[in-house]
Structures are given as structure tokens and as C-alpha cells.
């Protein structure tokens, strides 16, 4: 649990002349659920995209699974990507493909497994995320918001990753659906031994599933650690999130 799976050191991110990150430092430990929290424009999703090599920082270092992302060859980068799964905000399913085809697309592209075995694996993933077997034949337009999230999660798990990246996984879900999804994330982490990085605004998720978190603000990490550590931090940005009315209501009930 103490070994670092992801480390970010002195990260600088720029879009043109606009500085998004200016010296971001954080570390994600093996087996934990790590939250990235911050206001709009603080660069949470941008940081996640840099971790999965969709964006490249201006300077600094990101190491994932002992690999420096800035020094990888094309082949090395492709191999590393197969060791993680990503759930994008909104699901990002292919509307013209069935649930089965969406989940199996990585297996079809990156393995030589026979079609029958891919279908079996996909069915296992569908069951793993709590969907009925009949969901395999449906198209995204026929799914509820909660089902879309679960299909996207099943796709992220299709290659049996070590790492799972979640971008606002409970956004758009009603409170019951969000709570069920949080429970599913916890169960999958424990069963599969995953390390999970989660961008979230959901205070309930932070209270119930996150082991440690980083609060981004002022282009840096203004607080990092367990929820207890972060709550003890006196930085005003931390106060904005956890000491307002919603934060107080949740804290009164305890974690």
C-alpha cells in the first residue's frame, strides 16, 4: 500500500500563454482510491489527461508504474496504456456499437483472442459491473445514465488493468445511483486489487470511497493526504469545499 504507482513532480502545464499548473506535486499509492478535487479551471481533468498521455505537460515529470511518460517510445507508450483503464465523463461510448461491441473493442483490437472467448469475457465484465446479461445487445441510446456509466466502466476493465482512471464517475446520476456506483467502485478495488485515480466534485464520494486526495488550486496542490489531513488544512480553498453548508452537513454524520 505504500509503494508509489503514480508520482507527479514539479509539473507545469500551459495552454498558449495561460498557465494551468505551476509546480504540481503528488503521489498515488498502490491499492488506494485517490481523489483529485478542485474548482472549475483548476486543472483536475487536464492532470488526469496528462497521466494517461492524452496531453503533454510543458515541463516536470509524471511517472506511472515506474515509467517516465516523457521518455517512452511509441511502442512503450502503447504497452503502458494497456495496463490501465479509463472511464471518461459522459461514458464516451460509440453510439453505433452495441454494449457488447463497446466493451469488447479493446480486446478485439489488441489481442488475438477468438471471437467466442471475447464474448465470454465481455459477458463476465457486464455481470461484474452489475448489469443484466441482456444489456449486451442494447445500444447506448437505449441505456439510462446509470447504465451508460456501468458499460463504460466494464469497457475500462476489459483488459484487466492495474490502474483505473475515473473522470467525474457519478456526475449526472441521482443520489441513489451515485451511492450504488460508489459501492461498486469500492467492491471492484477490493476484489481486483486496483489502484484508482478519480476526478470528482461529489462530496459524498470523497467521504465514502476516497482513501487520499489532492486539492488543486492556485495552479498547485494546496492540500494532499487523507480526508482527516485535508480537513485540518487551513488553506482557504480547502475551506471553500469542506467548510461550507454542504461540507458541514456531511461531516456531522461522519464518514
N, C-alpha and C positions, 0 to 999 in steps of 0.2 A: 504493500500500500504506500510505501514511502518513496519508491523509485519514480523518477520523473519521466512521464510519457511525452509531454509537450513542454517545451520551455521557450519563452519569448524574451529576448534581451535587447534593450535599447532600440526598440522598433520605432521607425519613423515612416509615416505614410503621408503622401502628398497627392492631391488631385490638382494638377496645374500648380498655381501658387498657393492653393489652400492646403494648410497642414491639418490632417485629421488626427494623427498620432505623433507625439513628440517625446519619445523615450518611454515606451510601454514595456513593462517587465512583469512577467507572471510565470507560474509553473503549475502544470496539471499532473497529479499523481496517478499512478496505476490503480485502477479499480474504483475511482471515485466519480461522482457526478459533480461536475464543475460548472458553475453558472457565470455567465457574462451579463452584467447588469449595467445600465446607464441610460441617460436620457436620449431623446431623438437627436441624431447628429453626433453622438459620442463615439461612433465607430465600432459598435459591437459586431454588427453583421459584416462590416468590412474586415475586421480582425479575423472572424471566422473564415471568410473567403480567402484570406491570406494563409491561414492554417491549412486549407485544402487546395492551395495552389491555383485558385481562380484569379487571384490578384497578387501582384508582386510589390512588396514594400520598397520605399526609396532607400532605406538602409536599416541596419540592425540584423538580428539573427532570429530565425524560427527553426527549432529542432523538433521533429516529430518522429517518434520511435527510433531515436538515436541518429536520425538523418538530418543534415543541414539542408533545408529546402533550396537554398540559393546555389548549391553546388551539384545538384543532381543532373544527370543526363536525362534525355527524353525517355529512354528505356527504364532507368531507375525511378523516375517520377511515376511512370505508368505502373510499375510494380508496387510502389508505395501506396498509390491510390487504391489498389485492390485490397489493402489492409484496413481500409475504413469505409464506413457507410455514411451517407448524408441524407437528412430529411430537410428539404427546403421549405421555407414558409409558403403556405398555399398548396404544398404537396408536389407541384410540378410534374404531374402525371401526363402522359401522352394521351390526348383525348381520343385519338383514332385507334388506340390499342385497348384490349380487354385488360381486366385486372391481372389475369394470368400472364399476359404478354408484357405488361408493365413490370411486374415483379421479376419475370424471367429474363428480361432484356440483357442484364449484365452477364448472367450465366451463358446465354446464347452467344454473346459477343466475345467473352474472354475465356471460355472453356470449350473443350471438345466433347462434353458430355452428350449422350444421346438424348433426343427429344423426350422420350418417355421418362428418363431419370430427371430431367429438368422440370417436367410437370409434377413429378413426385416431390421434389424439393420445394417447388413453389407452393404446393398444397400444404406442406409442413409449415412454411412461413406464414401462410394465410391463417392457419389454425393457431400459430404461435402468437399472432397479434390479436386474437380474439374475434376473428371474422368467420362467418359460416362458409363451408366448402362451396356453396352455390355462388358465392361472391366472385369466384374465378371467371365466370362467364359474363360478368357485367362490365359496362363501360363507365368511365369516370362521370359522365353526365347523369348516370343512374344512381350515383352514390350520394349519401349525406356527407356533410362536412367532416363528421367524426370518422366515417368510413374511409374518406379520402386520406385523412391523416394516417390511419392504420395501414392502408395499402402502401402509402409512401414509406412508412416505417418498415413494412415487410420487404419492400424493394431495397431499402438501405441495409437490411440484414441478409439479403440473398446470398452474398459471397462470404458469409460467416466472418465479419470483420472483428478486429480487435478494438477499434475505436469507432465511436458513433458521434456524429455532429448533428445537433438539432437546432434549427433556426425558428424560434417562436413556436414550439410544438403545440401549445394549447391555444394559440390565437384563433379567434373565430369560433371556439367551442363554448357551449353553455357550461355553467358551473359543474353540473353532473358529469358531462362529457370530459371536461378538463380534469376533474378528480380521477375519473377512471383511467385517463391517459397517463396521468402521473403515476398511478399504481402500476400500470403496465410497464412504464419505463423502469421503475424500481425492480419489478419482478425480472425483467429481462437482464438488467445489470447483474442481479444476483445469480440468475441461472446460467447466463452465458459468460460471466466474468468480464463484462465490457468496461471500458473507460469511456465516459460520456461528457462531451462539452455541449452546453446548452445555452443559447441566447434566449433570454426571457424577460418579459415585463411582469409576469404573473407572480404576485407576491405569495400566493398560496403554494405555487410550485417551489419557490425559494424556501418557504418554511418547511415543506414536507419532503422534498426529494433531493435537494442540493446539499452536498457534503461541504464544499467550499465554494467561494465565489470571489469574483473581482468586480469592483465598481469602477467603471470608466467615467472620467470627467476631466475637464481642463486638459484634454489631449493625452492624459496619462491614466494609470491605475491609481486611484485615490485611496482605495482600501482593498485588502485581499485577506482571505482566511476563512475560518468557519463563520457561521452566522453570528455566533457569540462575539467573535473577534471584530467582525464588521460593525455590529451594533454598538460596540464600545468605542468605535472610531468617531471622533468629534468633527470630522470634515463636514462642511455644510451640505455637500452633495449627498452624502450618506443620510443626513438628516432629512433631506427632501423626500427620499424614498421610504424611510423606515419610521420617521417620527411624525408623519402626518396622520390624518384621521384613520386612513386605511391601515397603515402600519401599526398604529396603537391598537386598533380593534383586533388585529390578528395576534399581536404579541400578548394581549390579555388572555387569550385562550391557550397560549403556549404552543410549542412545536409538537 
